[in-house]
Structures are given as structure tokens and as C-alpha cells.
Amino acid sequence: MLTLWRHARIATCDEQSRVYDRGALVTRDALIEWVGDEGDLPPGVRPDRTIELAGRWVTPGLVDCHTHLVYAGQRAAEFARRTSGESYADIAREGGGILSTVRATRAATVDTLVEAARPRLESLLAEGVTTVEIKSGYGLEYDTEIRMLHAARRLEALHPVTVATTFLAAHALPPEHAGRADEYVQRICDDWLPRAARERTADGRRLVDAVDAYCEDIAFSAAQCDHLFARARALDAPVKLHAEQLSNVGGTQVAARHGALSCDHLEYATEADAAALARSGTVAVMLPIAFYVLAEQQLPPLPALRRHGVPLAVASDSNPGTAPGASLLLAMNMARRLFGLSSTEVLLGTTRHAARALGLEGERGSLAPGRVADLAAWSIDTPDELGYWAGYNPCSLVAKNGEIVLERDV
């Protein structure tokens, strides 16, 4: 179906960051055919339908490129301990933190995981998110890790959203491998990664899109992550890394060496790390909600990342421990207020750069001919309002694959 979307102000988020004050789009079925000034609409366009946008701002559908959306249980008691002065690292070393969620998630079925995650996903969709990454990482045993990713694919089938799945078995050391981290990583490399690469859904889709790890003093060393990534890359799996969140143990250099799609957190990254990310074309993903919840003081090295031209993304990091919630708009607000990102950086960081962090920049994250017609319309006066509002959602329409899937009266 040929559709004309008219009377819009359009932020394309394309390579030139073009903006059209009197803009229009033409979509054919799920793809964009044309975008530009409405007065330049190609002659002879005879749409099957016209959608009036009434002067609203239109952006690409947002991309949340780092979430742990699928899990069981919650960690409110640990949040209370942290607000009383205990550190995240100390709680984790006592067997809490990630391992607390592992215990609950191992006991959950796919159906249970899906039903628990649906409200969180629907919260993101209402904010204009049309693409979301979902990690495993709360199983730390093969069957539960795979069960989590099947839940992610089920969520994709049930909702108008594209899901990018990430295999994060190297999230923490499971209790049954206490003191034997090298052995655990070797097991992932020799057994789990090859099996995961062969896993398919019932309709034949690949289950795993990328491989991730947590490189930190309380998780896995740079050498262990390097070994893991070498095996993942040998299986043609893209990689990404949680790095330099609580300290600098060399994770960024590992990520860059393996051409990682993204390197995430980065509070303790250095000038040399920024230069390495620039050389490898790796996206730096900012996770300000975790920064806020953990009451961190060390800011990511934004001046260095900008100086070296590293693409910046922003994500919700939705998880039960360090980012309990499901709001990309809140992450955008915090990225501006806590990290000093500009409104342009925040918008590109949740569209074009976020799509790049998932390896999807050729399909999503910008409004350009040939891209998928994922759109969000906003009842705002200026794009500066994206990242300005906290606790208020100005998204009034979401289109997925050229079809309206949500409308809100705002």
C-alpha cells in the first residue's frame, strides 16, 4: 500500500541529519520510498491513503540498544541496602546482585518470563520504541540462557517491535563455578557458543544475534573476555561489551580489538580507550539510569569520546538491579542532565547510532528511502523536548513497518 504521511516536521536522523519543517513521507508497505519537503513531493504520486500528522514532529522509531528486559523477580531489598550506604560491588560479592536474579530466573518458564516482561516492553513501545535489544544473562546455565532468548523472540511475535537478541552467559560467575572462572569461560567457548549459534525458533529464525560479556573486577577479566570474543567471532557472531563501569580493567581495548558493535557504560574509560573505539568504529553506549541508581560519581569521558568522533548512543539498561524501570525517555533526560549530552546527541543516540550499536543501521534508525518505515510522532514544539520531559510522555503515534500500531491523545 502506498501511503502519504503529510503536514509533519521531520527529523530524519540520516547521515546529514536533515530536518524538514514542512515535511512529508511516502511509504510503500513496510519501506520508505521518499522523504522531503511536502512542496517537493514527486509528481504523479497517487497514495492509496493519506495520513494527516497535523504539524507534529516525526522521528524514526526509537531504538533501545541495551536492555535486560527478560528476567524473573525484583531486587527492591538490595536497592534499600544501597540507599543505606552499601555498595553494589559488596552486595554482589555476597551472592546478591545478578546472582539474586539468576535464582529467580532459573525457576521461571518461558511463559512466566514473557508475562513478566510484557508490561516493561509495552512501556517502551508507548514511548516510541520500535526496536529493542534484549539480553540473556540471568541463567548462567545453558538451558536458562536459551529459555530467556526464546522469551525475547516470543515477545517480538506478540508485539509490534523488532527484537535484537544478545547471548550474555558471561554476565557473572555462577555459584556452581565459584573460583573457576577460566573453566566457566572455556565451557561457554567450547560448548555453549557453538550450540547457541545453531539454535532456531519454531519458525526457523536464528535465536542469537550477538554475544556480550561483563568485563569488570566483579565479573570477568579482559583476558577472559578476549578469549570469549575470539570464539564468538570465529562463529561469525557480532560482539558487544559491558566495560569500565566500576573500574578500568582493559575491556574497552578488548572490544575495539574485536570490532565490537558497542561498548557500554564506560565511566572509567580513558582517552586511549576513546581513540581505540574510534578506530574500530564501535558505538559508545551511555547508560545514565544505572549511573543514577548506583549514585556513581565518575562520569564517562564524553570530551574524549567527542574529540575522537566516537558515535554515542543512549539506552535504558532496563534491569532489576541497577536500572529498575523501562523508560528510554527517562534515560534521554538523564543523559542530558547528568552526562551533558545535547538534544541532538540524545536523539541520534536513540535512533541512528543506537541502530548502529545493533548492526541495524542499514535498515533502521533513520528516515530515508529504503529504510524500514518505523516512525514516532511527537506532540512537541521542538526536538529539544526529547530528553527534556521527565515523567511525561509526548509520543502521540507509533508506526511499525508502515502501519500505525499506537495512538495516544497527548
C-alpha positions in Angstrom: 0.0 0.0 0.0 1.3 3.5 -0.9 0.9 5.9 2.0 1.5 9.6 2.1 2.3 11.0 5.6 1.9 14.7 5.4 1.9 18.0 7.3 4.8 17.0 9.5 8.0 18.4 10.8 10.5 15.7 10.2 13.9 15.0 11.9 15.3 12.3 9.6 18.3 11.4 11.7 20.0 10.5 8.4 23.7 10.9 7.7 23.2 14.6 7.1 20.7 15.0 10.0 18.3 16.7 7.6 15.2 18.4 9.1 12.1 19.4 7.1 9.8 22.0 8.7 7.0 21.2 6.1 7.8 17.6 5.6 6.2 14.5 4.1 7.0 10.9 3.7 5.9 8.3 1.2 5.9 4.7 2.3 5.1 1.6 0.3 4.1 -1.2 2.6 6.9 -1.5 5.1 9.5 0.7 3.4 10.1 4.4 3.0 10.1 5.5 -0.7 10.6 9.2 -0.3 11.1 11.9 2.3 11.4 15.6 1.9 9.7 19.0 1.8 6.0 18.5 1.0 6.2 21.0 -1.7 8.8 18.8 -3.5 6.6 15.8 -3.5 7.3 13.9 -6.7 4.6 14.5 -9.3 2.3 11.6 -10.0 2.3 10.2 -6.5 -1.2 8.7 -6.0 -1.4 7.4 -2.5 -3.8 4.7 -1.5 -4.2 6.5 1.8 -3.1 9.8 3.3 -2.3 10.2 7.0 -2.5 13.8 8.4 0.1 14.5 11.1 -1.2 17.9 11.9 2.2 19.6 12.3 3.6 17.1 14.8 7.3 16.3 14.9 8.2 12.9 13.3 11.4 11.0 14.1 12.5 7.4 13.4 11.0 4.9 15.8 13.3 4.9 18.8 15.9 2.1 19.3 16.7 0.9 22.8 20.0 -0.8 22.2 20.8 -2.1 25.7 18.2 -3.8 27.9 17.9 -6.8 30.2 14.2 -6.8 29.8 13.6 -10.6 30.4 14.0 -11.8 34.0 12.0 -13.0 37.0 11.7 -11.3 40.4 12.9 -8.0 41.6 15.6 -6.6 43.8 13.9 -3.9 45.9 15.6 -5.1 49.1 19.0 -4.6 47.6 18.0 -1.1 46.4 17.2 -0.3 50.1 20.6 -1.6 51.1 22.3 0.6 48.6 20.4 3.7 49.6 21.6 2.9 53.2 25.2 3.1 52.0 26.2 -0.4 50.9 27.9 -0.7 47.5 26.7 -2.7 44.5 30.1 -4.5 44.4 29.9 -5.6 48.0 26.3 -6.9 47.6 27.4 -8.8 44.5 30.4 -10.4 46.3 28.0 -11.6 49.0 26.0 -13.5 46.4 23.4 -10.9 45.7 23.1 -8.6 42.7 23.0 -10.5 39.4 23.0 -13.9 41.2 19.8 -13.0 43.1 18.0 -12.6 39.8 19.6 -15.8 38.5 18.0 -17.8 41.2 14.5 -16.5 40.3 15.0 -16.7 36.6 16.2 -20.3 36.6 12.9 -21.3 38.2 10.8 -19.5 35.6 9.2 -20.9 32.5 9.2 -19.2 29.1 5.6 -18.2 29.7 6.4 -16.8 33.1 9.2 -14.7 31.7 7.1 -13.4 28.8 4.3 -12.4 31.1 6.7 -10.6 33.4 8.4 -8.7 30.6 5.3 -7.7 28.6 4.4 -4.6 30.8 8.0 -3.4 30.6 8.1 -3.8 26.8 4.7 -2.1 26.4 6.0 0.8 28.4 8.9 1.2 26.0 6.6 0.9 23.0 4.4 3.7 24.3 7.4 5.9 24.2 8.0 5.4 20.5 10.4 2.5 20.8 10.1 0.2 17.7 13.4 -1.7 18.1 14.8 -3.1 21.3 17.7 -5.3 22.3 17.1 -8.0 24.9 19.9 -9.9 26.6 20.1 -13.2 28.4 22.4 -13.3 31.3 20.3 -14.3 34.3 20.6 -18.0 33.7 24.3 -18.7 33.7 23.4 -22.2 32.6 22.8 -23.1 29.0 19.1 -24.1 29.2 18.0 -21.0 31.1 20.1 -18.6 28.9 18.3 -20.1 25.9 14.9 -20.0 27.6 15.4 -16.3 28.1 16.1 -15.7 24.4 13.1 -17.8 23.4 11.1 -15.5 25.7 12.5 -12.5 23.8 11.5 -13.9 20.5 8.1 -14.6 21.8 7.8 -11.0 22.9 8.7 -9.9 19.4 6.0 -12.2 18.0 3.4 -10.7 20.4 4.2 -7.0 19.9 4.9 -4.6 17.1 8.6 -4.4 17.8 11.9 -5.6 16.3 13.9 -7.5 18.9 17.7 -8.0 18.7 18.8 -10.8 20.9 22.1 -11.0 22.8 23.7 -14.0 24.4 25.2 -12.8 27.7 26.2 -16.0 29.5 29.4 -14.2 30.7 27.4 -11.8 32.9 28.5 -13.2 36.3 30.2 -16.3 37.6 27.5 -18.8 38.6 27.8 -20.2 42.1 28.5 -23.8 40.9 31.7 -22.4 39.2 32.9 -20.3 42.2 36.6 -19.9 42.0 36.8 -21.4 38.5 36.1 -18.5 36.1 38.5 -19.7 33.5 36.8 -23.1 33.4 33.4 -21.4 33.1 34.5 -19.2 30.2 36.0 -22.2 28.5 32.8 -24.1 28.8 30.9 -21.2 27.1 33.5 -21.1 24.3 33.7 -24.9 23.7 30.1 -25.9 24.2 27.5 -23.1 24.7 28.5 -20.7 21.9 28.5 -23.3 19.1 25.2 -24.7 20.3 23.7 -21.2 20.7 24.8 -20.3 17.1 22.7 -23.3 15.9 19.6 -22.6 17.9 16.5 -21.6 15.9 12.9 -20.6 16.8 10.0 -22.7 15.8 9.6 -20.6 12.6 13.3 -21.1 11.7 14.7 -17.8 12.9 18.1 -17.5 14.4 17.9 -17.2 18.2 21.1 -15.3 18.9 22.0 -12.1 17.1 25.1 -11.1 19.1 27.4 -12.1 22.1 28.0 -9.9 25.1 30.1 -10.1 28.3 30.6 -8.1 31.5 34.3 -7.1 31.9 34.8 -6.0 35.5 36.5 -6.8 38.7 33.4 -8.5 40.0 32.8 -10.4 36.7 35.3 -11.4 34.0 38.8 -10.2 33.2 39.9 -8.6 30.0 41.8 -11.8 29.1 38.7 -14.0 29.6 36.5 -11.7 27.5 39.2 -11.6 24.8 39.1 -15.4 24.7 35.3 -15.5 24.6 35.2 -12.9 21.8 37.7 -14.7 19.7 35.5 -17.8 19.8 32.3 -15.7 19.1 33.9 -14.0 16.1 35.1 -17.4 14.8 31.4 -18.3 14.7 30.6 -15.1 12.9 28.7 -13.7 15.9 29.0 -9.9 16.4 30.2 -8.9 19.9 29.5 -6.1 22.4 30.8 -5.5 25.9 29.8 -4.1 29.3 33.1 -2.3 30.2 34.7 0.2 32.5 31.6 0.7 34.6 33.1 0.4 38.1 36.8 0.4 37.3 39.1 0.1 34.2 40.3 -3.5 33.6 41.0 -3.1 29.9 37.7 -4.2 28.5 37.4 -1.3 26.0 40.6 -2.3 24.3 39.3 -5.9 24.0 36.1 -4.7 22.5 37.9 -2.5 20.0 40.3 -5.2 19.1 37.4 -7.5 18.1 35.5 -4.8 16.2 32.6 -4.8 18.7 29.3 -3.3 17.7 29.2 -1.4 21.0 31.0 -0.8 24.3 28.6 0.1 27.1 28.8 2.1 30.4 32.4 3.4 30.0 32.5 5.6 33.2 36.2 4.7 33.7 37.3 4.7 30.1 40.3 6.7 29.1 41.5 8.9 26.3 43.3 5.9 24.8 40.1 3.9 25.1 38.2 6.5 23.2 40.8 6.5 20.5 40.6 2.7 20.2 36.8 2.8 19.9 37.1 5.4 17.1 39.5 3.3 15.2 37.2 0.2 15.4 34.0 2.1 14.6 32.5 0.9 17.9 29.5 2.8 19.4 29.8 4.1 22.9 26.5 3.4 24.7 25.7 5.6 27.6 23.6 4.1 30.4 22.7 7.1 32.7 19.9 5.4 34.7 22.4 2.8 36.1 24.8 5.7 36.8 22.0 7.4 38.7 20.7 4.4 40.6 24.2 3.4 41.7 24.9 7.0 42.8 28.2 7.0 40.8 30.4 10.0 40.6 32.8 9.1 37.8 31.4 10.4 34.5 32.1 8.8 31.1 34.8 10.6 29.2 32.5 12.5 26.9 35.0 15.1 25.9 37.4 12.4 24.8 34.7 10.4 23.0 33.6 13.5 21.1 37.2 14.5 20.3 37.8 11.2 18.6 34.4 11.1 16.9 33.1 8.1 18.6 29.3 7.6 17.8 27.3 8.0 21.1 24.1 6.0 21.9 21.8 6.1 24.9 19.8 3.2 26.3 17.5 2.4 29.2 19.5 -0.6 30.5 16.2 -1.9 31.9 17.1 -4.5 34.5 16.0 -5.4 38.0 19.2 -4.2 39.8 20.9 -1.1 38.5 18.2 0.3 36.2 14.8 -0.9 37.6 12.3 0.5 35.1 11.5 0.7 31.4 11.8 4.2 30.1 14.1 5.3 27.3 12.7 8.8 27.6 14.0 9.0 31.2 17.4 7.7 30.0 17.4 10.5 27.4 16.6 13.1 30.1 19.3 11.8 32.4 21.8 11.6 29.6 21.3 15.3 29.1 21.2 16.3 32.7 23.8 14.0 34.2 26.2 13.5 31.3 25.7 16.8 29.4 24.7 15.3 26.1 23.0 17.8 23.7 19.5 17.3 22.4 20.9 16.3 19.0 23.3 13.8 20.6 20.4 12.2 22.6 18.1 12.0 19.5 20.9 10.4 17.3 21.8 8.3 20.3 18.4 6.7 20.3 17.9 6.4 16.6 20.8 6.2 14.1 23.6 5.5 16.5 21.6 3.1 18.5 20.7 1.1 15.4 24.4 1.0 14.5 25.1 -0.4 18.0 22.9 -3.4 17.0 24.2 -3.7 13.4 20.9 -2.5 12.0 21.9 1.0 10.7 21.2 -0.1 7.1 17.6 -0.9 8.0 16.5 1.3 10.9 17.3 4.4 12.9 16.8 7.0 10.2 14.1 8.2 7.8 15.5 7.7 4.3 14.5 5.9 1.2 14.9 2.1 1.5 14.8 2.2 5.3 12.0 0.4 7.2 9.0 2.7 7.9 9.2 2.8 11.7 8.1 6.2 12.8 7.2 8.0 16.0 5.2 11.2 16.1 5.5 13.7 19.0 3.3 16.4 20.3 6.1 18.8 20.9 7.2 22.2 19.7 10.9 21.4 19.2 13.1 18.2 19.3 14.8 19.8 22.3 11.8 18.5 24.3 13.0 14.9 23.7 15.2 14.5 26.7 13.6 17.5 28.4 10.5 15.9 29.9 10.8 13.6 32.9 7.7 11.5 33.8 5.7 12.8 30.9 5.4 11.0 27.5 4.7 13.3 24.5 4.6 10.4 22.0 1.3 10.5 20.2 1.6 8.0 17.4 3.8 5.0 16.6 4.0 3.3 13.2 5.8 -0.1 12.7 6.5 -1.3 9.2 4.4 1.4 7.7 1.3 0.7 9.9 0.0 2.7 12.8 0.3 0.5 15.9 -0.3 3.0 18.7 -2.1 6.4 19.0 -2.3 8.4 22.2 -4.2 11.6 23.0 -1.4 14.0 24.1 
